[in-house]
Amino acid sequence: MTDTENDITLKAADYAVFGVMLGISAIVGIYFAIKDRNAKGDVENYLLGGRKISWLASGFSSSLSFLSAVSVLGIPAEMMYYGGGYCMLIFSILLCNAISAEMILPIYYKLGLSSAYEYLGLRFGPVVRTIATTIYILQTITYTGVMMFAPALVLNAVAGFSLWGAVLSIGAVCILYTTLI
């Protein structure tokens, strides 16, 4: 193969598909923001669904919140290079989630708490709560950067899409989607 055969350039249709995908994501966010605008807008309703979410929906939401482009790209590569040992991590996560659901979540529910940080504040005081929250925010900012960079890097390597164009367009839709809710 020559270098020209390996060069992949995006056509107008490719950009259209990418734009439609981002547009649909934005429309879904706008639709639910408008639909739920008159709903009770307190923290409990936003974070906990008014405490009326079924265990199945809550479980799926919690599980899927840990999936990202990094997982989709990284887990198959991990399995290919290092074998099936990664499955042990999956089983340990399931075991830890089951233990947490049976031992820790009932405590939060009885106390009417919505996060571990509220519990830290009650148990150890506001300084520990602030430190833990700050560490979590820094970790989340770092991880979010990696989550946005990974698919942009793939789009760049596979399709020649502008690296920063992908990061900015995905980021813009995510920011729009998040701020509307």
CORMO-V864419 format. One record per pair of residues at least 12 apart in sequence whose C-alpha atoms are under 6 Angstrom apart, sorted by sequence separation. I is the first residue (numbers start at 1). J is the second residue. D is the distance in whole Angstrom. If there is no record, write none. Layout:
# CORMO-V864419
i->I j->J d->D
i->I j->J d->D
This chain:
# CORMO-V864419
i->117 j->129 d->6
i->152 j->166 d->5
i->152 j->167 d->6
i->70 j->147 d->6
i->26 j->173 d->6
i->33 j->180 d->6
i->29 j->177 d->5
i->33 j->181 d->5
i->8 j->159 d->6
i->9 j->160 d->6
i->26 j->177 d->6
